[in-house]
Amino acid sequence: MALTATMYRVQVALSDVDRGVYEALDLRLAQHPSESMRFLVTRLLAYCLSYEDGIAFSKGGISSTDEPPIAVRDPTGILLAWIDVGAPAAERLHKASKAARRVAVFTHQDLVALRKEAHAIHRADAIEIARFEPAFLDAIQLERNTKLELVRNEGQLYVTIDGKSIEGELTTSMLA
């Protein structure tokens, strides 16, 4: 029997001081059976920290090879931003940078191998890499129904769940 996705409802009070974004988000996330909690949390944070009009999780979930895990589209459906999670292949980012105006990757890995292949990626110098510390991601434990507060201020992240505060740093750089 095939395993099914686990559904999470996450209510986020977002205060992204660095970008001037303040929103109350009510999100539904499907955790694929092969997806770790660390990856799910990275996907959630990537969505929140990239939040703007037109943002959406992929309909195909993380198993879709033709779509980003998170996309921003304009009202006509044009892909404005391809937001990937984890350690995507160079070929995938090459395709992404041709399909969207903006490409970003949220990860907890160093992406050393990917940086070595940057020469083969279209507009690699315009691809933003946002890196979380693995311990920070591991400290964020989601329940099936979670309420959390997320604050970004000067690159520092503060997450509060059930009165417990977790602090981490978001380091950003360009791929090439």
C-alpha positions as CSV (number, residue, x, y, z in Angstrom):
1,M,0.0,0.0,0.0
2,A,1.4,3.4,-1.0
3,L,2.0,6.0,1.7
4,T,0.0,9.2,1.5
5,A,1.0,12.8,2.2
6,T,0.6,14.2,5.7
7,M,-1.3,17.4,5.8
8,Y,-0.3,20.4,8.0
9,R,-2.2,23.6,8.6
10,V,0.2,26.3,9.6
11,Q,-1.0,29.8,10.7
12,V,1.8,32.3,10.4
13,A,2.1,35.8,11.8
14,L,4.7,37.1,9.4
15,S,6.8,40.2,10.2
16,D,9.5,40.5,7.5
17,V,11.0,43.8,8.7
18,D,13.8,43.6,6.1
19,R,11.2,43.7,3.2
20,G,8.4,45.6,4.9
21,V,6.0,42.6,4.6
22,Y,3.5,42.0,7.4
23,E,0.9,39.3,6.8
24,A,-1.3,36.7,8.5
25,L,-1.0,33.5,6.5
26,D,-3.1,30.5,6.8
27,L,-1.3,27.7,4.9
28,R,-1.9,24.1,4.0
29,L,1.2,22.0,3.4
30,A,1.3,18.4,2.2
31,Q,4.4,16.5,3.4
32,H,5.4,13.9,0.9
33,P,6.2,10.5,2.5
34,S,9.8,10.9,1.4
35,E,10.1,14.5,2.7
36,S,11.9,15.1,5.9
37,M,10.7,17.6,8.5
38,R,13.8,19.7,7.8
39,F,12.8,20.0,4.1
40,L,9.2,20.7,5.0
41,V,10.2,23.5,7.4
42,T,12.6,24.9,4.7
43,R,9.8,24.9,2.2
44,L,7.5,26.7,4.7
45,L,10.1,29.4,5.5
46,A,11.0,29.9,1.8
47,Y,7.3,30.6,1.1
48,C,7.0,33.0,4.0
49,L,10.3,34.8,3.4
50,S,9.4,35.2,-0.3
51,Y,5.8,36.1,0.3
52,E,4.2,38.5,-2.3
53,D,1.1,38.6,-4.4
54,G,0.8,35.7,-6.7
55,I,2.9,33.2,-4.6
56,A,1.8,29.6,-4.4
57,F,3.0,26.1,-3.6
58,S,3.4,23.8,-6.7
59,K,0.3,21.8,-7.5
60,G,2.5,18.8,-8.1
61,G,4.2,19.1,-4.8
62,I,7.9,18.3,-4.3
63,S,7.7,15.4,-6.8
64,S,7.1,17.6,-9.8
65,T,10.3,18.0,-11.9
66,D,8.7,20.6,-14.3
67,E,7.6,23.1,-11.6
68,P,9.3,24.9,-8.7
69,P,8.2,23.9,-5.2
70,I,7.1,27.6,-4.9
71,A,6.2,30.0,-7.7
72,V,5.2,33.6,-8.0
73,R,3.0,34.3,-11.0
74,D,1.5,37.6,-12.3
75,P,-2.3,37.7,-12.8
76,T,-1.9,36.5,-16.4
77,G,0.0,33.4,-15.3
78,I,3.5,34.5,-16.3
79,L,6.1,33.0,-14.1
80,L,7.9,35.8,-12.2
81,A,9.9,33.8,-9.6
82,W,11.0,30.2,-9.4
83,I,11.8,29.4,-5.7
84,D,13.5,26.1,-5.2
85,V,14.3,24.2,-2.0
86,G,17.2,21.9,-1.0
87,A,20.0,21.2,-3.5
88,P,18.5,21.4,-7.1
89,A,20.6,20.1,-10.0
90,A,22.4,22.5,-12.2
91,E,20.2,21.5,-15.2
92,R,17.1,22.4,-13.1
93,L,18.4,25.8,-12.2
94,H,19.4,26.4,-15.8
95,K,15.9,25.7,-16.9
96,A,14.5,27.9,-14.1
97,S,16.6,30.9,-14.9
98,K,15.3,30.8,-18.5
99,A,11.7,30.4,-17.4
100,A,11.5,33.1,-14.7
101,R,12.8,36.6,-14.1
102,R,13.9,35.7,-10.6
103,V,15.3,32.4,-9.2
104,A,16.1,31.7,-5.5
105,V,17.1,28.6,-3.7
106,F,16.5,28.1,0.1
107,T,18.6,25.4,1.6
108,H,20.5,24.2,4.6
109,Q,23.4,22.8,2.5
110,D,26.6,24.4,1.3
111,L,26.0,23.7,-2.4
112,V,29.7,23.4,-3.1
113,A,29.1,21.0,-6.0
114,L,26.4,23.3,-7.5
115,R,28.7,26.3,-7.3
116,K,31.3,24.4,-9.3
117,E,28.8,23.9,-12.1
118,A,27.6,27.5,-12.1
119,H,29.3,28.1,-15.4
120,A,26.7,25.8,-17.0
121,I,23.7,27.7,-15.6
122,H,22.1,30.5,-17.4
123,R,22.3,33.8,-15.4
124,A,23.9,32.0,-12.4
125,D,25.1,35.3,-11.1
126,A,21.5,36.3,-10.6
127,I,20.4,33.2,-8.6
128,E,20.1,34.0,-4.9
129,I,21.0,31.3,-2.4
130,A,19.4,31.7,1.1
131,R,20.9,29.3,3.6
132,F,19.5,28.2,7.0
133,E,21.6,26.5,9.7
134,P,20.4,22.9,10.0
135,A,20.1,23.2,13.8
136,F,17.7,26.1,13.4
137,L,15.5,24.1,11.1
138,D,15.6,21.0,13.3
139,A,14.5,23.1,16.3
140,I,11.3,24.0,14.5
141,Q,8.9,21.1,15.1
142,L,5.5,21.4,13.3
143,E,2.4,19.8,14.6
144,R,-0.4,19.0,12.2
145,N,-2.0,22.2,13.3
146,T,0.5,24.9,14.2
147,K,0.5,28.6,14.9
148,L,3.7,30.4,14.7
149,E,5.2,33.8,14.6
150,L,8.0,34.5,12.1
151,V,10.1,37.7,12.3
152,R,13.0,38.6,10.0
153,N,15.1,41.6,11.0
154,E,18.5,42.4,9.6
155,G,19.0,38.8,8.4
156,Q,18.1,37.3,11.8
157,L,15.1,35.0,12.1
158,Y,13.0,34.6,15.1
159,V,10.3,31.9,15.2
160,T,7.9,31.5,18.2
161,I,5.8,28.4,18.5
162,D,3.7,27.8,21.7
163,G,5.8,30.4,23.6
164,K,9.1,28.8,22.6
165,S,11.5,31.1,20.8
166,I,14.0,29.8,18.2
167,E,16.6,32.1,16.7
168,G,18.6,31.6,13.6
169,E,20.5,33.5,10.9
170,L,19.6,33.5,7.2
171,T,22.7,34.0,5.1
172,T,22.3,35.0,1.5
173,S,24.7,35.0,-1.4
174,M,24.6,34.7,-5.2
175,L,25.2,31.3,-6.8
176,A,28.1,32.6,-8.9
